[in-house]
């Protein structure tokens, strides 16, 4: 009997899948390009947060966040549609993938950084390249490049590491052969013995309580507030509508910066998501980062 995937809203995962019986999933660059185009489309449909990916000949790896409970749907669409493409191109009716997909919960930010390094170093361990940034078929070279990426939430990863030196240094120190894992009732978790009970507690409560008290569970789990509520409270506090902000004035620019901090911290939006809002549409991803830091500094002052 298949066991349910162990996850909860907001959980981070290392996920992967292999070709059936170790066969090649990607026989040439055309296959890889199709897979990445499909990955972009499925990510846009499910809005799942992808932090890293790496394509090898016989398998793929990803680090992602089940930020909206769509992880199973995401992989069902991704693997199912790629399998259809593969059979149409190469013939046959058999299995394309070894399994639905495999995933492991990640304990915390420290182990999330380790998982990112592990995934990005796949090509180094396979001796295809000497440095992870040289491999064409991974997300390794897109971070701290100053450019927005269509699949990966670059801003989230950059905020996690802080700067390019920290990111590159850690990833290059981590060409590890195996991830640090522990076995639990939730399955194998990337982490240590000290923190997985917290993941177990959150998952058990959701399985036990179903949809009861969702607001209370979000607060207990550290989930973010809905964007509509935060904006409505911001407008009430300052007695102004967002559509009335005049960004030619310093006072209203300061208000926009204040809202930016709220959207980051209370709602949990990424810079890419904020940039899609009309109020911030004139700002680049890098400018939003600078503005956020300035807003935080002003709050402390």
N, C-alpha and C positions, 0 to 999 in steps of 0.2 A: 504494500500500500504506500502511495506517495505521501510524504509528510508535507504539511503546509510550510511555505517559506516563512522563516522567522524574521520579522521586521516590524517596525512601527514608524509612524510619521516622524520624520526628522532623522532617522537612523542613517548612518554612513555604512557603505558596503564595498568590499572588494568582490567583483563578479567576473566570471569568465565562462567560456564554453569552448569545447574542442570539436574537431571533426570526428565523425563516426569511425571508430576503430583506429584513431590516429591519422586518418587520411587528411589531405590538404583541404582546408576551407577556402584558401585564396591561392589560385593557381597562377595568376598573373596580376599585373597592375589594374587591369580592367575590373577584376573581381574586387580588389581593394577600393577602387574608386566608387564602384556601385555600392559597396557596403557603407562607406562613409557618407555618401549621398542619402542612403536610406536611414542611417543613424541620425542625420540632421533632421530629416522629415519626421521620424518617430519622436525625437526629442521635442520638436516644436509642437507635436500633437499632445504629448503627455506632460510636457513642461518639467520633466525630471531633470535634476541638476547633475550634470556630468562634470567631473573634476579632472579626469585623465583617461586616456585610452592608448592601447598599443595592439597593433595587428601583427601576428606572426603567421607563418605559412599554415600551421595546423590548428591554431587557436587564437583567441583574442582575450585581452584583459581590459577591465574598466574599474575605475573608482568613481562611485556616484553616491548621491544622497537620495533616499526615498522621501523627498520633501513633501510629497502630496499623496502618498499611498498608491502610486501608479507603477511601482517597479515591476510587478508580475505582468501587467498589461504591456509595459514597455518592451520587455523581453519576448513576450508572446508575439508581438507585432514584428520586432526586429528579426528574431530568428525564423519566424514563419515565413515572412516575405523574402528573406535572403535564401532560405531553403527552396522556395518556389523558383526564384531566379536561377539558382544553381542547377536544379533539375532541368529547367528549360534550356540552359546553355549546354550542359554536359550530358543530358539524358539520364535515364534511370528513374526508379520510383522509390528507392529505399531511403533510409535515414541519411540526413546530411550532418546533423549534430549528434554528439554522444548522448546528450541529455537536454532537458529544458534549458537550464543554466545552473551554475553553481554560484552561491554567494555566501560571504562570511560577514557578520556584523563587525564593525570596528569600534573599539572601546572608547577612545577619546581623541583629542586633537593630536597628541603625541604619536599615537599609533596610526592616525590618519596620515601624518607626514611620512611615516615608515612605509605605509601601503602605497602612497604615491611614488616614493622612491623605488619600491620594488617593481611596480608596473612599468615605470619609465626606463628601468634598467634591464628589461627583458632582452632587448637586442644586444646589450653589452654582455650579459651572461651567455647568450648564444654565440658570442664572438662574431657578430655581424658588423659591429662598429666598435670603436674604442671609447667613444663618448656618447652618452644618451642623446645629446642634441644633434648628432649626425644622422640619426635614423629617420628616414623619410616617413615611415608609417606609424608614427606615434605623435602624441601631443607635446613631446619633450621640448621643442624649440619655440613654442608659442608664448610661454610665460615671460613676463617682464620685457616683452617686445614692443610695447606701446600700441599694440593693435588689438581690437576686439576680435573674438573668435566666434564662429557661428555655432559651434557645438559645445565647447568647453566653457565653463564659468571661470574664466581666467582671473577675474577680479577676486573671487573667493579664495583661490589658491594663493594669489599674491598677498592678500591680507593675512593669510595663515602664516606665511613665511616672513613677510615684512619687507624683504628686499632681495634683489637678484643674487647677491653674494651668499646669503643664507640659503636660498633655494638651491643654487647650483652646488654649493659646498656640501649640503646634506645629501642631495641625490647622488653625487659622485662618491660619497663615502658609503653608500648603501647598495653595492652590487650583491646583495645577499641572495643565497640560494633558496632559503625558506623563510616564510613570514613567521614571526613569533605568535603562537596560537595557544589557546587553552580549550579544552572540551567542557561543555556545559549542557544543561538541559535545552538551551537555545541552539545547540549545535556548536560548531567550532567558531570561536570568536578570535579575532586578531586583537591581542592584548595580553594582560597579565591577570593573576588571580585576584588582584586587589579591587578591581572595578566592575567586573562583569555582573555581579549581583544587581547593580543599578540598572543595567540593560534588561536583566531578567525581570526586575520589579515593574518596569514600565510596560514591557510586553505582556506580562501576566495580568496587570490591571486592565489593559485594553481587551485582552481575551475574556476576562471575567465580567467586565462592566459593559462591554459593547459600546453603545452610543450614549450611555447615561453620563450626565455632567461633563460634556465636552469642554466647556470653558474652564472648569476646575482642573481637568486633566491637562489642558494646555498650559495652565499656570504652573502646575506641579512638575511637568516635564520640561519647562523652560521654552515652550513654543511661543511664537510671536503673535502679536495682535493683528486683527484684520486691518488692511490699509484704510478701508472706508472709515472705521472708527477712529483711527489715529488722525486722519485728515479732518474729520468732523470736530474732534476735540480741539485740534489746532486752530481751526476757524473760529470756534466758540471762544477760546481763550483770548484770541487777538481781535475778535469782533470784526473779521474780514473774510471775504471769500477768496479762494485762490485765484479766481478769474479777475479779481480786482487788484492784484499785486502789480505795482508799477516798478519794474526792474531798472528804471532810470534813476530811482532814488536809492540812497544808501540804506535807509531804514527798511525798505521792502527787500533789498538784497540780503540784509541780515536775517529777515524773517525766512527767506527761502533757504538760507544756510541752516537755520534752526530746524526747519522742516526736513531738510536732508538728513540731519543727525537722527531725527525721530524715525524716518523711514528706514534707515540703516539698523538702528538699535531696537526699536520696538516692533517693527514689521519684519525686519530681516531681509529687506530687498537688496539685491546686488546693484552695483553701479550700472550694469547693463540694463537692468529692469527700470531703474530710476531714470536713466537717459531716455527711455521711451515715453516718459511723461512730458506733456507739453511744457510744463513749467521749467523743466531742465533740458529741453531739447536743444538749446544753443550751446550746451557744455559737452566736452569730450569726456571719455572715461577717466583720463588722467586728471582733468580739471575737477571732476567730481571728487576724486580722491583727495586732492589738495584742499578743496573747499570743506570737505568733511573734517580733515585734520585741523583746519583753522577753526571750524565750529566747536570742536571738542576742546581746543586750547582756550577759546573764549569762555566756554562753560567753566573750566577750571579756574580761570582768572576771576 
